[in-house]
Amino acid sequence: MNTVMKVQKVLIIGAGFVGSSLAASLQSSGVQVCCTRRQKVEEGTVQNVEEGTVQKGEEGTVQFVLEDEETWRNLPKEVDGVVWTLPAKPLSQVQRLHDAYLHSILDEKKPVIVYGSTSRYQVDEAHQWVDEKTKKTQKEDSREEGEDFLQEKGATVLVLAGIWGESKSGQLRSPKSWIEKGYHINSINKYLNLAHVDDIVKATEEVLNRSEFRGQAINVCDGNPMLWRDITLGFGLELPATTQDPNATAPTSRLLSRPSKRISNGLLQSIMGKDYKFKTVVDPDTTGA
Ligand SMILES: NC(=O)c1ccc[n+]([C@@H]2O[C@H](COP(=O)([O-])OP(=O)(O)OC[C@H]3O[C@@H](n4cnc5c(N)ncnc54)[C@H](OP(=O)(O)O)[C@@H]3O)[C@@H](O)[C@H]2O)c1
């Protein structure tokens, strides 16, 4: 049976761009949140995620370094769920942390969410559509090994596309500024798959509160992959001079190393509901994409 529960205390391992935004959102709905940082946190201090500052005299942030097992004892004993935001590698440390800490949470059928990356998918044809069933790349020492291990133990892997938006730590990730810096020049005819930080937070909260996604992987993106070319034009920016031929493709070697793919979010859309609107960086209708 699928259960809707309301988590009351959540551990967020890694309070970076997404983790800090998730913490702020959970806290605003009354959830008690514990975050981790690699930097040593003075006893009795907390990171105020709304303001991105560390304040004295409250609880909430603890030091945790995956490679430093001494810091693992700082993790709270009793939580209703865990969100793991850092890359799940190396596998040996992920396994050890599972045995030392995560297994008891998973054994109690509490949610453990691990953030992955869409670079996990093996793409055989340029512009191929990719969903959760697409074959994965097999790379040694990759984060995917850790994600697969935790998924087998019952964790849910949220497979994130390129993250954009404004985080609660005050950082901005803006596709427009990526183009202004020239990131698109060698990728103009490739697809960009994006996920707004607010949608990642909402998807995470949804999965945290529902039990039926244990052991699954779910793509998190807006479901509207767009060519860098169309995004550039959508922002009213000039295309780079050397790539104005719409039929031009990237050199084969580059295509093989970072092939163009289109990520489907069909599963996530069904989880969030058909009326849920994901944020898109430019309106696809205005670009003719
Ligand atoms: N950027 C993208 O477009 C993109 C796309 C797909 C997937 N992802 C993945 O999505 C996840 C969330 O992204 P994000 O942008 O929120 O990441 P982020 O801002 O880099 O935050 C990662 C957090 O993990 C912590 N961390 C990193 N290594 C650690 C270690 N060895 N031990 C303990 N803590 C560690 C960092 O701690 P400190 O605060 O102490 O530095 C930070 O709080 C990441 O796994 C990222 O790789 C990113």
The ligand as an SDF file (V2000), in Angstrom:
LIG
                    3D

 48 52  0  0  0  0  0  0  0  0999 V2000
   25.3550   21.5750  -10.9700 N   0  0  0  0  0  0  0  0  0  0  0  0
   24.5670   20.8730  -11.7520 C   0  0  0  0  0  0  0  0  0  0  0  0
   24.0500   21.3710  -12.7590 O   0  0  0  0  0  0  0  0  0  0  0  0
   24.2580   19.4330  -11.3890 C   0  0  0  0  0  0  0  0  0  0  0  0
   23.5790   18.6430  -12.3140 C   0  0  0  0  0  0  0  0  0  0  0  0
   23.2120   17.3570  -11.9510 C   0  0  0  0  0  0  0  0  0  0  0  0
   23.5280   16.8580  -10.6880 C   0  0  0  0  0  0  0  0  0  0  0  0
   24.2460   17.6410   -9.8180 N   0  0  0  0  0  0  0  0  0  0  0  0
   24.5050   17.0680   -8.4850 C   0  0  0  0  0  0  0  0  0  0  0  0
   23.4000   17.4280   -7.6610 O   0  0  0  0  0  0  0  0  0  0  0  0
   23.8180   17.4770   -6.3010 C   0  0  0  0  0  0  0  0  0  0  0  0
   23.3790   18.7840   -5.6720 C   0  0  0  0  0  0  0  0  0  0  0  0
   23.9820   19.8410   -6.3950 O   0  0  0  0  0  0  0  0  0  0  0  0
   24.3510   21.2230   -5.6860 P   0  0  0  0  0  0  0  0  0  0  0  0
   24.5540   22.1750   -6.7880 O   0  0  0  0  0  0  0  0  0  0  0  0
   23.3960   21.5210   -4.5970 O   0  0  0  0  0  0  0  0  0  0  0  0
   25.7720   20.8380   -5.0350 O   0  0  0  0  0  0  0  0  0  0  0  0
   26.7320   21.7850   -4.1690 P   0  0  0  0  0  0  0  0  0  0  0  0
   26.2220   23.1770   -4.1120 O   0  0  0  0  0  0  0  0  0  0  0  0
   28.1090   21.5340   -4.6520 O   0  0  0  0  0  0  0  0  0  0  0  0
   26.5700   21.1700   -2.6940 O   0  0  0  0  0  0  0  0  0  0  0  0
   27.1120   19.9360   -2.3540 C   0  0  0  0  0  0  0  0  0  0  0  0
   27.1580   19.8230   -0.8370 C   0  0  0  0  0  0  0  0  0  0  0  0
   27.8180   18.5830   -0.5080 O   0  0  0  0  0  0  0  0  0  0  0  0
   28.8250   18.8200    0.4380 C   0  0  0  0  0  0  0  0  0  0  0  0
   29.9530   17.9110    0.1610 N   0  0  0  0  0  0  0  0  0  0  0  0
   30.6460   17.7740   -0.9900 C   0  0  0  0  0  0  0  0  0  0  0  0
   31.6150   16.8320   -0.8530 N   0  0  0  0  0  0  0  0  0  0  0  0
   31.5280   16.3680    0.4070 C   0  0  0  0  0  0  0  0  0  0  0  0
   32.2420   15.4040    1.1540 C   0  0  0  0  0  0  0  0  0  0  0  0
   33.2460   14.7150    0.6180 N   0  0  0  0  0  0  0  0  0  0  0  0
   31.8770   15.1760    2.4360 N   0  0  0  0  0  0  0  0  0  0  0  0
   30.8680   15.8570    2.9880 C   0  0  0  0  0  0  0  0  0  0  0  0
   30.1400   16.7940    2.3390 N   0  0  0  0  0  0  0  0  0  0  0  0
   30.4590   17.0520    1.0630 C   0  0  0  0  0  0  0  0  0  0  0  0
   29.2350   20.2710    0.2770 C   0  0  0  0  0  0  0  0  0  0  0  0
   29.6990   20.6720    1.5450 O   0  0  0  0  0  0  0  0  0  0  0  0
   30.2940   22.1440    1.8440 P   0  0  0  0  0  0  0  0  0  0  0  0
   29.0760   23.0030    2.0070 O   0  0  0  0  0  0  0  0  0  0  0  0
   31.0510   21.9970    3.0810 O   0  0  0  0  0  0  0  0  0  0  0  0
   31.1120   22.5170    0.6440 O   0  0  0  0  0  0  0  0  0  0  0  0
   27.9190   20.9260   -0.1310 C   0  0  0  0  0  0  0  0  0  0  0  0
   27.1870   21.3080    1.0010 O   0  0  0  0  0  0  0  0  0  0  0  0
   25.3370   17.2690   -6.3090 C   0  0  0  0  0  0  0  0  0  0  0  0
   25.6080   15.9090   -6.0330 O   0  0  0  0  0  0  0  0  0  0  0  0
   25.7250   17.5870   -7.7520 C   0  0  0  0  0  0  0  0  0  0  0  0
   26.8960   16.8980   -8.1530 O   0  0  0  0  0  0  0  0  0  0  0  0
   24.6010   18.9100  -10.1340 C   0  0  0  0  0  0  0  0  0  0  0  0
  1  2  1  0
  2  3  2  0
  2  4  1  0
  4  5  1  0
  4 48  2  0
  5  6  2  0
  6  7  1  0
  7  8  2  0
  8  9  1  0
  8 48  1  0
  9 10  1  0
  9 46  1  0
 10 11  1  0
 11 12  1  0
 11 44  1  0
 12 13  1  0
 13 14  1  0
 14 15  2  0
 14 16  1  0
 14 17  1  0
 17 18  1  0
 18 19  2  0
 18 20  1  0
 18 21  1  0
 21 22  1  0
 22 23  1  0
 23 24  1  0
 23 42  1  0
 24 25  1  0
 25 26  1  0
 25 36  1  0
 26 27  1  0
 26 35  1  0
 27 28  2  0
 28 29  1  0
 29 30  1  0
 29 35  2  0
 30 31  1  0
 30 32  2  0
 32 33  1  0
 33 34  2  0
 34 35  1  0
 36 37  1  0
 36 42  1  0
 37 38  1  0
 38 39  2  0
 38 40  1  0
 38 41  1  0
 42 43  1  0
 44 45  1  0
 44 46  1  0
 46 47  1  0
M  CHG  2   8   1  16  -1
M  END
$$$$
